[in-house]
């Protein structure tokens, strides 16, 4: 078949919903470095992680060798509420740009949580429930992960406690209220509720918070409550594993119509969306079967891949979580209060960091005003109001399509539309009123943060 016969939206049949998650680590020549104990510096195994994480999730976290991991039927049944999600040909955007490029996007916002985060939230809540736990704690940036987890916990009857980055708590009150509607307790972070929160507030009075701060509080809350565990919406190997349903469905839909993508683009904060979208394509690339240009897009205000260091670092500001080898800006780095809340994390997934370090993917950073310009173009012609995070991928997709226009080369571009922006109207308002600015950290600021990286032998 030719690409000209592809419908506007491609919906897979229910039976085409993946039955297994794909573990890209199985095909990586250089595996991600192990997590290290923050106190001793020794690699952490199953027993070391049990006080914080659910047992089955630890097994998935540590499994570098099993290529396909079965999706429990209960999780697949939940997925069927909103999956398979559509792959959309952006004909109107192509026409607007007058580009020879063919543009597709995988739309993950067609569920009540409004984003891709539900793919992992239901899996993590399921394993917590199966273990007989009472509840879970977590952090959230813009609120998509907190919303998704609160939905999953409500469905399974688990208690849910969310520490929401303070700037997002204030900027996105409606997202906060959705979480509360689903029964979650939502606390702005850093808070006075935890020891680490009080310490951060003492050192940084008036701080707007960061994902690193919120993670510290959520972990402390989990380990101090019997019957609770901590769950995370990005960064970890297990989360990228669950999100592989995005890429598996995308590849199945493209293969169905004989489409071979040239460029695959995703926004990148901690790495869950990008890792999930690219997983089966990256697998082909790692095995030498096919080649693709894969581009990670991050905010210029929090450029962990493009300006960070590849080193062991704490995953949280309070330095209580395991240390991971990743591209990082330093666990003490607190980004400016921009409007891409879900991308304001100081580090990047160890899987994606290793792949980037080994040259399998590219990275670019973009300023938020340019991101919102792209979001507005997309909304006007494609009819979906995109989340600020998703709009980073839109920005890069438009830029690549315009390059095709300049060169006259026809390329096929696929990007991830991670969710909708209907709870981000304060950000859109500031953009429309000309009140949005672009903050880019200086080299001096980053060097000061790098100087505080932990010293890990070897």
C-alpha positions in Angstrom: 0.0 0.0 0.0 1.0 3.6 -0.5 0.9 6.3 2.2 -1.7 8.1 0.1 -4.4 5.5 1.1 -3.9 6.1 4.8 -7.1 7.4 6.5 -7.1 10.5 8.6 -7.1 8.4 11.8 -5.9 4.9 12.1 -7.6 2.8 14.8 -6.3 -0.7 15.5 -8.8 -3.4 16.4 -9.1 -4.4 20.0 -7.3 -7.7 19.2 -4.3 -5.8 18.0 -3.8 -4.3 21.5 -0.3 -5.5 22.6 -0.3 -8.6 24.8 3.3 -8.1 26.0 5.4 -5.0 26.9 8.7 -4.7 25.1 11.8 -4.4 27.2 14.3 -2.4 25.0 17.1 -3.2 27.5 17.2 -6.7 26.2 18.6 -5.5 22.9 20.9 -2.8 24.3 24.6 -3.7 23.8 25.6 -1.5 26.7 23.0 -1.9 29.5 22.0 1.0 31.8 24.3 1.2 34.8 22.8 -0.2 38.1 21.2 1.9 40.7 23.5 2.6 43.6 22.8 2.8 47.4 22.9 6.5 48.3 24.6 5.7 51.6 27.2 3.1 50.6 27.6 3.5 46.8 27.0 -0.2 46.3 24.8 -1.6 43.5 21.2 -2.1 44.7 19.5 -5.4 44.4 15.9 -6.7 45.0 16.1 -6.7 48.8 17.6 -3.2 48.9 14.7 -1.7 46.9 11.8 -3.5 48.7 11.2 -0.9 51.4 10.4 1.7 48.6 9.0 -0.2 45.6 6.5 -3.0 44.9 8.0 -6.4 44.5 7.0 -7.2 41.0 7.9 -3.7 39.8 11.4 -4.2 41.3 11.7 -7.4 39.2 10.8 -5.4 36.1 13.2 -2.6 37.1 16.1 -5.0 37.3 15.3 -7.2 34.3 17.8 -6.3 31.6 17.4 -9.5 29.6 13.7 -10.5 29.1 12.6 -9.0 25.7 8.9 -9.5 26.1 7.0 -9.3 29.5 3.3 -10.4 29.5 0.7 -7.8 30.3 -1.7 -9.2 32.9 -5.2 -9.7 31.6 -6.6 -7.3 34.2 -4.4 -4.5 32.9 -5.3 -5.3 29.3 -8.9 -5.1 30.2 -8.4 -1.6 31.7 -6.4 -0.6 28.6 -9.4 -1.5 26.5 -11.3 1.5 28.0 -9.0 3.9 25.9 -6.7 1.8 23.9 -5.6 1.2 21.2 -5.1 5.0 20.8 -5.3 6.6 17.3 -2.4 7.3 15.0 -3.4 10.5 13.1 -2.1 11.8 9.8 -1.7 15.5 10.2 -3.0 16.5 6.7 -4.1 19.9 7.9 -0.7 20.7 9.5 1.1 19.5 6.3 -1.1 21.8 4.2 -0.5 24.8 6.6 3.3 24.3 6.4 3.2 23.6 2.6 5.7 20.8 3.3 6.4 17.7 1.3 6.9 15.9 4.6 4.3 13.4 5.8 3.5 14.0 9.5 1.8 11.5 11.9 1.1 11.8 15.6 0.2 9.2 18.1 -2.5 10.7 20.3 -2.3 9.6 23.9 -4.7 12.2 25.4 -8.0 10.4 24.6 -8.7 9.3 28.2 -9.9 11.2 31.3 -6.4 11.7 32.7 -5.6 13.5 29.5 -2.2 11.9 28.9 -0.1 8.8 28.3 0.6 8.4 32.0 -2.4 6.1 32.6 -0.5 3.3 30.8 1.9 2.9 33.7 -0.3 4.2 36.5 -2.7 1.3 36.1 0.1 -1.2 36.0 1.8 0.1 39.1 -1.4 0.3 41.0 -2.3 -3.2 39.9 0.9 -4.7 41.3 0.5 -2.7 44.5 -3.0 -4.1 45.0 -1.8 -7.6 44.2 0.8 -7.3 46.9 -1.9 -6.5 49.4 -0.7 -2.9 50.0 -3.0 -0.2 51.4 -1.9 2.7 49.3 0.8 4.5 47.3 2.6 7.8 47.3 4.0 9.7 44.4 5.0 13.1 43.0 3.6 15.0 40.1 4.8 18.0 38.0 2.1 19.4 35.8 -0.4 16.9 37.3 -0.8 14.4 34.5 0.9 11.6 36.4 -1.0 12.4 39.6 -4.3 12.5 37.8 -3.6 9.1 36.1 -2.5 7.5 39.3 -5.5 8.8 41.3 -7.8 7.3 38.6 -6.0 4.0 38.7 -6.1 3.9 42.6 -9.8 4.8 42.6 -10.5 2.0 40.2 -8.6 -0.5 42.4 -9.6 0.8 45.8 -6.1 2.0 46.9 -5.3 5.2 48.9 -3.3 7.7 46.8 -1.1 10.5 48.2 0.3 13.0 45.8 3.1 15.6 46.3 2.6 18.2 43.5 5.3 20.6 42.6 4.3 23.9 44.2 4.5 26.1 41.0 2.1 23.6 39.2 -0.1 23.3 42.3 -0.7 27.1 42.0 -0.7 27.3 38.2 -3.0 24.3 37.6 -5.7 24.3 40.3 -8.1 22.3 38.1 -5.7 19.5 37.6 -5.3 19.4 41.4 -9.1 19.2 41.8 -9.4 16.3 39.3 -7.0 14.3 41.5 -9.1 15.2 44.6 -12.2 14.2 42.8 -10.7 10.7 42.3 -9.9 10.6 46.0 -6.3 11.5 46.1 -4.7 13.7 48.9 -2.7 16.4 47.1 0.0 18.4 48.9 2.1 21.3 47.4 5.8 20.5 47.5 8.0 21.3 49.2 5.8 21.2 52.3 6.1 21.2 56.0 4.6 17.7 56.2 7.9 15.9 55.8 11.4 16.2 57.3 12.9 16.6 53.8 10.3 19.2 52.8 11.1 21.3 55.9 14.8 21.0 55.2 14.4 22.2 51.6 12.2 25.1 52.6 14.8 26.1 55.2 17.6 26.1 52.6 15.5 27.6 49.8 12.8 29.9 51.3 10.0 30.7 48.9 11.1 28.0 46.4 8.6 27.1 43.7 9.7 23.4 44.0 10.8 20.8 41.5 10.1 17.2 40.7 13.3 16.3 42.7 11.8 17.9 45.8 8.5 16.2 45.4 10.1 12.8 44.9 12.0 13.2 48.1 8.8 14.0 50.0 6.8 11.1 48.4 9.5 8.6 49.2 9.7 9.7 52.8 5.9 9.5 53.1 5.9 6.0 51.7 8.7 4.5 53.9 7.2 6.0 57.0 3.7 4.5 56.5 3.1 0.7 56.9 1.4 -0.8 53.9 2.5 1.9 51.4 5.0 2.0 48.6 6.3 4.7 46.4 5.5 4.8 42.6 7.0 7.0 39.9 5.6 8.2 36.6 8.8 8.5 34.6 12.5 7.9 34.6 12.5 4.3 35.9 13.1 1.3 33.7 9.7 -0.2 34.6 7.9 2.9 33.5 9.5 2.9 30.1 8.5 -0.8 29.9 4.8 -0.1 30.5 4.8 2.8 28.1 6.1 0.6 25.3 2.4 0.0 24.4 2.6 3.4 22.7 5.4 2.5 20.4 4.1 -1.1 19.8 0.7 0.3 18.7 2.4 3.0 16.5 4.5 0.4 14.7 1.6 -1.9 14.2 -0.5 0.9 12.6 2.4 2.1 10.4 3.2 -1.5 9.3 -0.5 -2.0 8.5 -0.2 0.6 5.8 3.4 0.0 4.7 4.7 3.3 6.2 8.4 3.5 7.1 9.1 6.6 9.3 12.3 8.5 8.8 12.2 10.7 11.9 10.6 9.9 15.3 10.2 12.7 17.8 9.1 12.9 21.4 9.2 15.4 24.3 11.6 14.4 27.1 11.5 15.3 30.8 12.2 12.0 32.6 11.8 9.9 29.5 8.5 7.9 29.9 6.7 9.1 26.7 9.8 9.2 24.5 11.0 5.8 25.8 7.7 4.3 25.2 7.2 5.7 21.7 10.6 4.8 20.3 11.0 1.4 22.0 10.2 -1.0 19.1 11.9 1.2 16.6 14.9 1.5 18.8 14.9 -2.3 19.1 15.1 -2.6 15.3 17.9 0.0 15.2 19.9 -1.8 18.0 19.5 -5.1 16.2 20.7 -3.6 12.9 17.5 -4.3 11.1 16.4 -0.7 10.3 17.6 2.9 10.9 15.7 5.9 12.1 16.5 9.4 13.3 15.2 9.7 16.8 15.0 13.1 18.4 14.4 13.9 22.1 13.0 17.5 22.7 13.5 19.1 26.0 12.9 22.6 27.5 15.8 25.1 27.2 15.2 25.9 30.9 15.9 22.3 32.0 18.3 20.9 29.3 19.5 17.6 30.9 20.5 15.8 27.7 21.8 18.8 25.7 23.7 20.5 28.5 23.8 18.0 31.4 26.6 15.6 32.5 26.5 11.8 32.1 27.2 10.8 35.7 25.8 9.1 38.8 23.5 11.5 40.6 20.7 11.4 43.2 17.2 11.0 41.7 15.8 13.5 44.1 16.7 16.8 45.8 16.7 15.4 49.3 19.3 12.7 48.3 17.3 9.8 49.8 16.6 7.9 46.6 19.0 5.6 44.8 21.6 7.1 42.6 21.3 6.6 38.9 23.8 7.1 36.1 22.0 9.5 33.8 22.3 12.8 32.0 21.7 15.3 34.9 21.8 18.9 35.8 22.4 18.0 39.4 19.9 16.9 42.0 20.0 20.4 43.6 19.1 22.1 40.3 15.7 23.8 40.6 14.4 24.9 37.1 12.7 28.2 36.5 8.9 28.0 37.0 8.1 27.5 33.3 4.9 26.0 32.0 6.1 22.6 30.9 5.7 21.3 34.4 6.1 17.6 33.5 9.5 18.3 31.9 11.0 20.1 34.8 13.2 17.2 36.1 16.9 17.5 36.6 17.8 14.1 35.1 16.9 11.7 32.3 16.0 8.0 32.3 19.1 5.8 32.5 17.9 3.9 29.5 17.6 7.0 27.3 20.8 8.5 28.8 22.8 5.4 27.8 21.2 5.3 24.3 22.0 9.0 23.9 25.5 8.5 25.1 26.0 5.7 22.6 24.7 7.8 19.7 21.4 6.1 19.0 19.3 9.2 19.5 19.7 13.0 19.1 18.5 15.8 21.5 17.4 19.4 21.0 16.2 22.0 23.5 13.6 24.7 22.7 12.4 27.9 24.4 8.9 27.9 25.8 7.7 30.9 23.7 8.6 28.9 20.5 6.9 25.9 22.0 3.6 27.8 22.5 3.8 29.3 19.0 3.9 25.7 17.7 1.1 24.7 20.0 -1.1 27.5 18.7 -0.5 26.6 15.1 -1.3 22.9 15.8 -4.4 23.7 17.7 -5.8 25.9 15.0 -5.3 23.4 12.2 -5.6 20.0 13.8 -8.3 20.8 16.3 -6.6 19.5 19.5 -5.3 21.8 22.2 -2.0 20.2 23.1 -0.3 20.0 26.5 2.8 22.2 26.9 4.9 19.1 27.2 3.6 17.6 24.0 4.1 20.9 22.2 7.9 20.5 22.5 7.5 17.5 20.1 5.2 19.6 17.9 7.8 22.4 17.7 10.5 19.9 16.6 8.2 18.2 14.1 7.3 21.5 12.5 11.0 22.5 12.3 11.9 19.2 10.6 8.9 19.6 8.2 10.1 23.1 7.3 13.6 21.7 6.6 11.9 19.3 4.1 10.2 22.3 2.5 13.5 24.0 2.1 15.3 21.0 0.6 12.4 19.6 -1.3 12.9 16.2 0.3 9.9 14.1 1.3 10.3 12.5 4.8 7.9 10.8 7.1 7.8 12.2 10.6 6.1 10.6 13.6 5.8 12.4 16.9 4.1 11.7 20.2 1.2 13.9 21.2 1.3 12.9 24.9 -1.8 14.7 26.1 -4.2 17.7 26.0 -3.7 21.1 27.5 -7.2 22.0 28.7 -5.9 22.3 32.3 -3.0 24.5 31.1 -4.9 27.6 30.2 -3.0 29.9 32.6 0.1 29.1 30.5 -1.8 29.9 27.3 -3.1 33.1 28.8 0.4 34.3 29.7 1.5 33.5 26.1 -1.4 35.3 24.5 -0.8 38.3 26.9 2.9 38.5 26.1 3.8 37.7 29.7 5.8 34.6 28.9 9.5 34.8 29.0 12.3 32.4 28.1 14.7 31.5 30.8 17.9 29.6 30.0 20.3 28.7 32.8 23.8 30.1 32.4 26.9 28.0 32.1 27.9 29.3 35.5 24.7 28.2 37.1 25.0 24.7 35.7 28.7 24.4 36.7 27.8 25.3 40.3 25.2 22.5 40.2 27.7 20.0 38.6 30.2 20.8 41.4 27.8 19.2 43.8 27.4 15.9 42.0 28.2 12.9 44.2 31.7 11.4 43.8 31.3 7.8 42.7 34.4 5.7 42.2 34.8 4.5 38.6 
